[in-house]
Amino acid sequence: MGAPEAEEPFMIVVTGATGNVGRVLVGALAAAGEQVTAVSRGTLPVSIPEGARHQQADLAEPETLRPVVDGARALFLLVAGAGAHLSPGDILDVAKAGGVERIVLLSSQAAGTRPQSVSHAPLRGIEEVVQRSGMAWTILRPGGFASNAYAWAEPVRTQRTVAAPFGDVGLPVVDPTDIAEVAAMVLREDQHAGRIYELTGPALTTPRQRAHSIGEALGRPVRFVEQTHDEARAQMMQFMPEPVVDGTLAILGEPTPAEQRISIHTEQILGRPARTFDDWAQRHIHAFR
């Protein structure tokens, strides 16, 4: 009688693997002993942990995913922007043909709170395609990212100043590391199938408070300058599509009660409280020096 066959490896494919969430997720999965394929669009060298591999593919061209997902059992799907330029049905068809049985979609809180908005309706549409896919699915809906504060890095370095609108409107921004660690658990455990998880930080913080936190981490005061709506819109229009700018400003300036609600899902899944913005600032303060 021969030796029993080895268990088939659990290959997990992570798209958006070079971003604030994907990079940490790849590391967490590799540290847990999973076989990980880190996917990005770019051709530049990508730093990945031992035990992972990197492959280039573009979600806008689903056929480029075919060799990437071949033999994979789980897929972390991260779409750029609202995903309006993508064909999610084609992406999932390629994934299923490759053997993917489980999909975790990184969506947005606003896909639930503002599903009809021009800025987030495409993402809600992708959610619906994922839910009809026939695969075991989980949807993660994070609120605003703590890492959006990287936009302040240059003026903090050069002028010790942060400029932002709606200085005293609080939102429970979420640490991308928490999103990644939740995703790592959800990708590896069966009990999360068919669930939608909202991910937030543990408390409301305002732009003024976040600027102060960066100053505290620096050990130097950071001045906060409140922008008008029009000033902020003009600045954001330089790097974001108009519908996304208007949708983002609506959330920042007039959040709904649901958008200010503190979610318990991170703590339920990870068994610890969500990280604070102060913690994020301390860990990433090198970017502001």
C-alpha positions as a Python dict, from the first residue, in 0.01 Angstrom:
ca = {
    (1, 'M'): (0, 0, 0),
    (2, 'G'): (151, 334, -107),
    (3, 'A'): (187, 644, 102),
    (4, 'P'): (-122, 867, 115),
    (5, 'E'): (-129, 1151, -133),
    (6, 'A'): (-30, 1491, 2),
    (7, 'E'): (-311, 1739, 52),
    (8, 'E'): (-349, 1978, -238),
    (9, 'P'): (-195, 2318, -157),
    (10, 'F'): (-437, 2603, -80),
    (11, 'M'): (-331, 2860, -337),
    (12, 'I'): (-462, 3212, -275),
    (13, 'V'): (-443, 3487, -537),
    (14, 'V'): (-422, 3848, -414),
    (15, 'T'): (-493, 4125, -664),
    (16, 'G'): (-380, 4479, -585),
    (17, 'A'): (-86, 4319, -406),
    (18, 'T'): (136, 4628, -400),
    (19, 'G'): (-113, 4859, -226),
    (20, 'N'): (-166, 4948, 139),
    (21, 'V'): (-395, 4650, 193),
    (22, 'G'): (-260, 4397, -55),
    (23, 'R'): (103, 4422, 53),
    (24, 'V'): (16, 4346, 416),
    (25, 'L'): (-228, 4072, 315),
    (26, 'V'): (34, 3889, 107),
    (27, 'G'): (271, 3898, 403),
    (28, 'A'): (6, 3774, 648),
    (29, 'L'): (-92, 3482, 425),
    (30, 'A'): (268, 3384, 359),
    (31, 'A'): (344, 3398, 732),
    (32, 'A'): (48, 3164, 789),
    (33, 'G'): (204, 2911, 553),
    (34, 'E'): (-32, 2963, 260),
    (35, 'Q'): (83, 2956, -101),
    (36, 'V'): (24, 3309, -228),
    (37, 'T'): (32, 3464, -572),
    (38, 'A'): (71, 3841, -554),
    (39, 'V'): (-80, 4012, -858),
    (40, 'S'): (-13, 4363, -984),
    (41, 'R'): (-48, 4547, -1314),
    (42, 'G'): (298, 4701, -1315),
    (43, 'T'): (620, 4562, -1456),
    (44, 'L'): (847, 4707, -1189),
    (45, 'P'): (1013, 4465, -944),
    (46, 'V'): (783, 4383, -653),
    (47, 'S'): (907, 4301, -305),
    (48, 'I'): (725, 3994, -179),
    (49, 'P'): (785, 3773, 125),
    (50, 'E'): (947, 3434, 107),
    (51, 'G'): (697, 3169, 4),
    (52, 'A'): (497, 3401, -222),
    (53, 'R'): (530, 3458, -595),
    (54, 'H'): (451, 3759, -811),
    (55, 'Q'): (265, 3761, -1143),
    (56, 'Q'): (156, 4047, -1362),
    (57, 'A'): (-207, 4075, -1473),
    (58, 'D'): (-464, 4345, -1542),
    (59, 'L'): (-824, 4312, -1421),
    (60, 'A'): (-929, 4528, -1717),
    (61, 'E'): (-810, 4239, -1937),
    (62, 'P'): (-955, 3930, -1766),
    (63, 'E'): (-772, 3684, -1993),
    (64, 'T'): (-443, 3797, -1837),
    (65, 'L'): (-568, 3641, -1512),
    (66, 'R'): (-609, 3294, -1661),
    (67, 'P'): (-254, 3168, -1590),
    (68, 'V'): (-256, 3344, -1254),
    (69, 'V'): (-566, 3172, -1113),
    (70, 'D'): (-495, 2828, -1257),
    (71, 'G'): (-504, 2593, -960),
    (72, 'A'): (-603, 2862, -708),
    (73, 'R'): (-881, 2803, -459),
    (74, 'A'): (-935, 3155, -327),
    (75, 'L'): (-920, 3505, -476),
    (76, 'F'): (-891, 3843, -308),
    (77, 'L'): (-1044, 4092, -550),
    (78, 'L'): (-940, 4455, -516),
    (79, 'V'): (-1057, 4691, -788),
    (80, 'A'): (-908, 5032, -858),
    (81, 'G'): (-1143, 5324, -800),
    (82, 'A'): (-1507, 5227, -828),
    (83, 'G'): (-1436, 4955, -1084),
    (84, 'A'): (-1658, 5113, -1351),
    (85, 'H'): (-1406, 5017, -1619),
    (86, 'L'): (-1418, 4645, -1538),
    (87, 'S'): (-1623, 4349, -1654),
    (88, 'P'): (-1669, 4161, -1325),
    (89, 'G'): (-1859, 3875, -1484),
    (90, 'D'): (-1566, 3800, -1714),
    (91, 'I'): (-1321, 3821, -1424),
    (92, 'L'): (-1521, 3571, -1221),
    (93, 'D'): (-1568, 3337, -1518),
    (94, 'V'): (-1191, 3320, -1558),
    (95, 'A'): (-1148, 3266, -1183),
    (96, 'K'): (-1402, 2983, -1173),
    (97, 'A'): (-1245, 2816, -1475),
    (98, 'G'): (-913, 2819, -1289),
    (99, 'G'): (-1065, 2640, -989),
    (100, 'V'): (-1137, 2932, -755),
    (101, 'E'): (-1405, 2838, -503),
    (102, 'R'): (-1388, 3133, -263),
    (103, 'I'): (-1379, 3505, -338),
    (104, 'V'): (-1330, 3797, -101),
    (105, 'L'): (-1417, 4135, -251),
    (106, 'L'): (-1275, 4455, -107),
    (107, 'S'): (-1564, 4694, -158),
    (108, 'S'): (-1648, 5017, 24),
    (109, 'Q'): (-1877, 5120, 306),
    (110, 'A'): (-2043, 5364, 64),
    (111, 'A'): (-2152, 5075, -160),
    (112, 'G'): (-2391, 4999, 124),
    (113, 'T'): (-2470, 5348, 249),
    (114, 'R'): (-2492, 5523, -92),
    (115, 'P'): (-2564, 5243, -343),
    (116, 'Q'): (-2730, 5474, -596),
    (117, 'S'): (-2457, 5739, -597),
    (118, 'V'): (-2273, 5788, -924),
    (119, 'S'): (-1945, 5739, -742),
    (120, 'H'): (-2026, 5405, -580),
    (121, 'A'): (-2302, 5243, -787),
    (122, 'P'): (-2044, 5056, -1002),
    (123, 'L'): (-1890, 4900, -693),
    (124, 'R'): (-2233, 4796, -567),
    (125, 'G'): (-2286, 4636, -908),
    (126, 'I'): (-1964, 4436, -867),
    (127, 'E'): (-2087, 4320, -526),
    (128, 'E'): (-2405, 4190, -687),
    (129, 'V'): (-2211, 4000, -955),
    (130, 'V'): (-1993, 3842, -684),
    (131, 'Q'): (-2301, 3740, -485),
    (132, 'R'): (-2449, 3569, -792),
    (133, 'S'): (-2123, 3398, -886),
    (134, 'G'): (-2197, 3060, -731),
    (135, 'M'): (-1871, 3079, -537),
    (136, 'A'): (-1841, 3112, -160),
    (137, 'W'): (-1820, 3490, -125),
    (138, 'T'): (-1745, 3746, 143),
    (139, 'I'): (-1761, 4122, 98),
    (140, 'L'): (-1551, 4365, 302),
    (141, 'R'): (-1682, 4721, 323),
    (142, 'P'): (-1424, 4946, 487),
    (143, 'G'): (-1482, 5310, 564),
    (144, 'G'): (-1224, 5578, 485),
    (145, 'F'): (-863, 5461, 506),
    (146, 'A'): (-627, 5605, 767),
    (147, 'S'): (-364, 5592, 492),
    (148, 'N'): (-547, 5867, 303),
    (149, 'A'): (-345, 6091, 533),
    (150, 'Y'): (-44, 6019, 310),
    (151, 'A'): (-186, 6301, 95),
    (152, 'W'): (-72, 6534, 374),
    (153, 'A'): (285, 6402, 383),
    (154, 'E'): (451, 6661, 158),
    (155, 'P'): (296, 6973, 321),
    (156, 'V'): (370, 6828, 666),
    (157, 'R'): (733, 6768, 569),
    (158, 'T'): (782, 7110, 409),
    (159, 'Q'): (544, 7340, 597),
    (160, 'R'): (425, 7147, 906),
    (161, 'T'): (74, 7215, 776),
    (162, 'V'): (-235, 7007, 691),
    (163, 'A'): (-511, 7153, 474),
    (164, 'A'): (-843, 6970, 455),
    (165, 'P'): (-1216, 7045, 441),
    (166, 'F'): (-1475, 6976, 713),
    (167, 'G'): (-1217, 7000, 989),
    (168, 'D'): (-1454, 6904, 1272),
    (169, 'V'): (-1660, 6628, 1105),
    (170, 'G'): (-1573, 6291, 1253),
    (171, 'L'): (-1547, 5957, 1073),
    (172, 'P'): (-1422, 5619, 1202),
    (173, 'V'): (-1130, 5581, 960),
    (174, 'V'): (-986, 5230, 938),
    (175, 'D'): (-624, 5115, 939),
    (176, 'P'): (-545, 4925, 616),
    (177, 'T'): (-350, 4671, 821),
    (178, 'D'): (-674, 4577, 998),
    (179, 'I'): (-843, 4530, 661),
    (180, 'A'): (-559, 4305, 547),
    (181, 'E'): (-562, 4096, 863),
    (182, 'V'): (-940, 4051, 842),
    (183, 'A'): (-904, 3950, 477),
    (184, 'A'): (-636, 3695, 566),
    (185, 'M'): (-872, 3530, 815),
    (186, 'V'): (-1173, 3539, 585),
    (187, 'L'): (-979, 3389, 292),
    (188, 'R'): (-872, 3092, 504),
    (189, 'E'): (-1186, 3016, 707),
    (190, 'D'): (-1513, 2865, 585),
    (191, 'Q'): (-1753, 3034, 826),
    (192, 'H'): (-1739, 3374, 658),
    (193, 'A'): (-1913, 3267, 337),
    (194, 'G'): (-2216, 3478, 250),
    (195, 'R'): (-2125, 3755, 493),
    (196, 'I'): (-2078, 4130, 445),
    (197, 'Y'): (-1842, 4286, 697),
    (198, 'E'): (-1819, 4659, 761),
    (199, 'L'): (-1473, 4761, 878),
    (200, 'T'): (-1406, 5085, 1067),
    (201, 'G'): (-1172, 5224, 1325),
    (202, 'P'): (-1265, 5217, 1695),
    (203, 'A'): (-1367, 5584, 1724),
    (204, 'L'): (-1467, 5892, 1528),
    (205, 'T'): (-1178, 6124, 1445),
    (206, 'T'): (-1187, 6458, 1265),
    (207, 'P'): (-931, 6590, 1014),
    (208, 'R'): (-820, 6842, 1276),
    (209, 'Q'): (-764, 6562, 1529),
    (210, 'R'): (-577, 6349, 1275),
    (211, 'A'): (-346, 6639, 1195),
    (212, 'H'): (-281, 6677, 1568),
    (213, 'S'): (-204, 6303, 1595),
    (214, 'I'): (56, 6334, 1320),
    (215, 'G'): (211, 6627, 1505),
    (216, 'E'): (220, 6427, 1827),
    (217, 'A'): (393, 6139, 1649),
    (218, 'L'): (643, 6383, 1496),
    (219, 'G'): (707, 6558, 1822),
    (220, 'R'): (641, 6889, 1645),
    (221, 'P'): (319, 7090, 1610),
    (222, 'V'): (130, 7058, 1282),
    (223, 'R'): (-95, 7348, 1187),
    (224, 'F'): (-442, 7267, 1053),
    (225, 'V'): (-590, 7488, 779),
    (226, 'E'): (-954, 7430, 691),
    (227, 'Q'): (-1024, 7431, 318),
    (228, 'T'): (-1352, 7540, 166),
    (229, 'H'): (-1555, 7283, -26),
    (230, 'D'): (-1450, 7442, -355),
    (231, 'E'): (-1082, 7451, -263),
    (232, 'A'): (-1088, 7083, -168),
    (233, 'R'): (-1281, 6991, -482),
    (234, 'A'): (-1034, 7171, -709),
    (235, 'Q'): (-742, 6992, -543),
    (236, 'M'): (-904, 6647, -560),
    (237, 'M'): (-1004, 6693, -924),
    (238, 'Q'): (-634, 6685, -1013),
    (239, 'F'): (-612, 6312, -940),
    (240, 'M'): (-966, 6173, -904),
    (241, 'P'): (-1262, 6143, -1146),
    (242, 'E'): (-1533, 6403, -1090),
    (243, 'P'): (-1805, 6160, -967),
    (244, 'V'): (-1561, 6013, -713),
    (245, 'V'): (-1460, 6361, -595),
    (246, 'D'): (-1821, 6466, -541),
    (247, 'G'): (-1912, 6137, -373),
    (248, 'T'): (-1611, 6158, -142),
    (249, 'L'): (-1682, 6518, -44),
    (250, 'A'): (-2043, 6427, 34),
    (251, 'I'): (-1927, 6159, 277),
    (252, 'L'): (-1659, 6380, 434),
    (253, 'G'): (-1892, 6677, 478),
    (254, 'E'): (-2231, 6521, 550),
    (255, 'P'): (-2182, 6161, 661),
    (256, 'T'): (-2492, 5957, 732),
    (257, 'P'): (-2542, 5798, 1073),
    (258, 'A'): (-2442, 5464, 915),
    (259, 'E'): (-2115, 5616, 795),
    (260, 'Q'): (-2035, 5736, 1147),
    (261, 'R'): (-2127, 5405, 1310),
    (262, 'I'): (-1847, 5211, 1478),
    (263, 'S'): (-1846, 4854, 1349),
    (264, 'I'): (-1761, 4559, 1574),
    (265, 'H'): (-1671, 4323, 1289),
    (266, 'T'): (-1294, 4376, 1310),
    (267, 'E'): (-1291, 4290, 1678),
    (268, 'Q'): (-1521, 3992, 1626),
    (269, 'I'): (-1299, 3844, 1356),
    (270, 'L'): (-953, 3928, 1492),
    (271, 'G'): (-1031, 3899, 1862),
    (272, 'R'): (-885, 4241, 1939),
    (273, 'P'): (-998, 4603, 1903),
    (274, 'A'): (-949, 4785, 1576),
    (275, 'R'): (-633, 4997, 1558),
    (276, 'T'): (-661, 5369, 1625),
    (277, 'F'): (-549, 5652, 1396),
    (278, 'D'): (-289, 5744, 1660),
    (279, 'D'): (-142, 5397, 1618),
    (280, 'W'): (-138, 5430, 1240),
    (281, 'A'): (38, 5768, 1265),
    (282, 'Q'): (304, 5633, 1500),
    (283, 'R'): (380, 5337, 1270),
    (284, 'H'): (399, 5547, 951),
    (285, 'I'): (547, 5872, 1078),
    (286, 'H'): (859, 5823, 863),
    (287, 'A'): (650, 5937, 565),
    (288, 'F'): (593, 6277, 730),
    (289, 'R'): (949, 6354, 842),
}
